Amino acid sequence: MSLKIEQSKTLQSQVYDYLHSKIVNGEILPGDRIVEESISKETGISRSPIREAIRRLDSDGLVTVSPRGGVRVYRPTFSDFKYLYECRLSLESTAAHYAAIRINPVQKEHLSNLMVEMQLAVNKQEVDLLRSLSTRFHQLIIQLSENPYLNKMMKQLISHLTFYRNAVLNIPTRIGEGADEHQAIGEAIIAQDAKAAEELMKLHIERDYQFYLSKYSNRNQETSLDLI
């Protein structure tokens, strides 16, 4: 299917966004080949912009390019996932700190409404909706920090975390506990308690990481037992 061309964006940017989305969302899997000719047929874009987009994906660490020119989606390890969480622990806690300092009354109402939506999704056990709202919650806090450099770094970090989480683990997130932690973080930001917001965000991310670590360890143990 051809890509809908946007006149306001370069062809290279459009094919980059197209491939980036397919990789991060798991439509193209780790280890899968990316063939310029096939992408050209799918998108209706010539191979030169596709080649440039692949260079950007290589720079992002989402694909690997062999010396012979073959391109495959990167196969991440749990170590990659761990290193990203270390970055998230620092950056997102900082975002929560400054969000609490800089939030205005209109933004408080926006955040409060989002928290209500999240609680309703928890009550109705709407897991997919809650996962989407959780993503919006974290993105909003980053925006509320009003730090353009932090926003730029976190945008790349979040896309990598989504890709790595799906590629390495592909398991459900913490729904109940995570929702309670979100509520506490949101309340601290609305109260403009920067210290509490930062500490609660740090605790939330640490618990998130420990959850994935335990699931990864358990899965590896089960695989090892199957092989005995």
N, C-alpha and C positions, 0 to 999 in steps of 0.2 A: 504494500500500500504506500502511495506517495505521501511524502511529508507536506503539510500545508505550509507554503512558503510565506514568511512574514517579511515585508519590504523594509521594516525598521531594523532588522537584525541581519548580520552577515550570514552567508551560507555556512561558513565554518562554525559559527556560534550555534546555529540551529541544529546542525548535525551532531555537534558536541552535546547539546542538551538532550537530543533524541537518544544517543547512545548512553549518556550518563544515566538517564532515567531508567533505561532498560537494564543496565548493569546493577544499579543500586536497588531496584525493585525486584531483582531476581529473574527477569525475563530472559536475560543472557546470563548463564551460570558460570561460576569459576571454572577455568580450564577450557571453556568454549572458545572456538576460533572466531575472530572477527575478520571477515573477508570484504575488502573494499568493493569488489564487484557486486557482491550480494547486497551490501548496504546501499550502493548506488541505485540498484534496481528497486529496493524497498522505498527509498526516499525521493528518488527522481533527481538527486544531486550528483554532480560530477565527482570524480575520484580525487581531484586536487583538494577541495575543502574537506573531504572525508579524511584524507591523509593528515591534514593539519589538525583536525579534531582528535584523531588518534594520538598525535604527538602530545596534545594537552592531557588526554586521558592517561598517557604514559607518565607524564609529569606529575599527575595527581596520584599515581600509584594504583590506578584501577585496572590497567592492562600492562602486559609485558610484551616487549617487541624483541624477537630473536634476531641475532646477527644476519640470518638469512631472510629476514623480512616478515616472518610469520607473526601474527598478533593474537594473543589469547587473554582472556579475562584473568586477572590476578587471583591466585589461590591464597587467601589469607589464613593465618594461623591464630591460635588463641593468644599468642604473644602480641600480635598486632593489635588485637582487641584490647588487651591489657594496657598497652601503651596509649591507646586512644582514651581509655578511661582515666588514665593518669592526667592527661591534658584536660579532659572534661572536668575532673575534680577541681582543678585550679580555675579554669576559665569560667565555668558556669556558676561556681560559687561567687566569683567576683561580679558576674553579671547580676546575680540576685542582690548583692550588697548595694550596687549602684542603682539598681531598679528601685529599691526601697528609698533611696535618697532622692531620686529624680522624678518619681511617679507623681502625676498631677491628678486632680479630682476626676476628670473625664476618664483617664486611664484606670483609675481605681474602680470606677463603675464597670468598665470593660472587663477588667480582671475578675471582679466579683461575679459578673454575669457568666463568665466562662467557668468559674468554680461551681456555680449552681448547675450549669449544664453537665459538668463532670459528675456531680453528686447524683443527679437524676439518672445518668447512664449507669452508675454503680448500682443504684436501687433497682433498675430494670435489668441488670446483668447484660447490658448491651456492650459486649467486649470490643467489637470492631469500632464502634462509635467512641468508646472510652479511649481506645488506643489513638484514634485520630485527635481527640480532644487533648490528650496528654502531650502529643507532639505540638499542638497549637499553644499549649500552656508554656512549654519550655521555650518555644520560639518567641512568644510574647515577652517573656522575662528578659530574654536577650535583647529584644528591641527596646524595652523599657530602660535598659542600661544607658541608652543613647550614646554608646561608644562605637563609632564606625569601624574601628580596627577589631574590636571584640566581635562585632557582628560578622565581619568578613571571615575571621578565623573560625567562629562557631558554625557558620554555614557549611564550610568544607568539612569540619569535624563531624557534624551531624550526618551528612551524607555518607561519610566513610563508616560511621558507627552503624547506620542502617544496613549498609552493604555487608559489613563484617558480621553483624549480628545474624542476618539471614543466612550468610554463607557458612559461618562456623557453627552456629547453634540451631537456628530455625526452630525456636521453642517459644511458647507464650511468655509475655512479660508478667511482672508482678502486678496484678490488677487491684486487689483489695488494699494491701499495704501501701502500694504506690499511690493510690488515690488519697488515702489518709495523709500521707506525707506531702502530697501536692497541696492539700487544703491548708496544712500548717504553714507551708512556705508562702502561699498566697496571702494568708492572714497576716503574716509578719511583714510582707511587702506593703500591704494596704495600711498597716499600722505604722509604716515607715521606720521599722526597727531593723536597721541595716545589719547589725551584728547577728541577730537571731535569724534573719533571712539567709545570710551567708552560711551560718553554722547548720541550719536545717537543710539547705541545698547540698552542702558537703556530705551530711549524714545520709541523705536520700541517694546520692550517687554512689557512696560507699556500699550501701545496702544493695543497690541495684547490681553493682559489680560482684559482690559476694554471692548474690543469687545466681548470676550467670556462671560464676566460677564453680559453684556446687553442682549445677546442672551439667556443666562440661565435664567435671570430674566423674560424676555418676555415669554419664554416657560412655566415657572411656573405659570405666571399670566393667560395664555391661558388655562392651565390645570385646574386651580382653577375655572375659569369661566365655563368651561365645566361641572364641578361637581355641580355647583349651580342649 
